[in-house]
Amino acid sequence: MIELGERIKEKRISLELSQKQLSELIGVHQTSISQYESGEKTPSIEVLIKLVKALDTTADYLLCLTEFD
């Protein structure tokens, strides 16, 4: 099963964004993006909402509640 971090990375890459670009879009440090993608850290609800908007997807998709975004 694909996890949250893998879905964040998959969407980021599909939009041709670097971790740094995504971090600037949502207002977190690039290290945080790396930690979200590796599963070391879980984004807060506020950050999750920003990720959904920046990655043009749904929370359900990122949280693995659906297979389609």
N, C-alpha and C positions, 0 to 999 in steps of 0.2 A: 504494500500500500504506500502510495506517495504521501509524504508528510508535508506540513506547512512550509518548512524551509525549502524543500525541493520545488514546491509550487511557486514560491516567491522567485526563486532563481530561474525557473522555467519561463515565467512571465516576463521577468526582467530581460532575459536573453532574447526572447521573441520580439521584444520592443527595441532591441539593440541598445540597451542602456547599460552602462558600467555601474558597478556598485557605487562609485563616487557620484555619478549623475543621479542615481535613485536617491542616495542619501541627501543630496542637495534639494531634490524635489520635495522630500517629505520632512526635512529639517532635523535629521539625525546624523550622527557621525558614521562615516563609511565602515568603521569597525562594527557598528551595530548591525548593518546590513549583512556583513560577513557572518556575524554570530547568529542572526536569524536564519540565514541560509544553511548554516552548518548544524542548526538545532541546539546550539549552546545557550541561546537566549530566546525567549518568547516575547514578541512585541506586545505592548500595552494595547488596550482597546483603542485609544486615541491614535496610536501609530498604525494599528491594523486598518482603521478607517482611511488614513492617509495612503497606506499601501494600496488599498482597494481602488482609490481614485487615481493614483499615479500609474498603476498597472492596468487600469481599465478592465477590471474584473469584478467579481463579487466576493463577499466574505465567505459565503458558502463554498465557493470554489477553493479559496485559499485554505479554508479549514477542513477541506476534504469531505465536505458534506454532499457534494455533487461532483460528477466527473466532468461536467461541462461548465465553462465560464460564460 
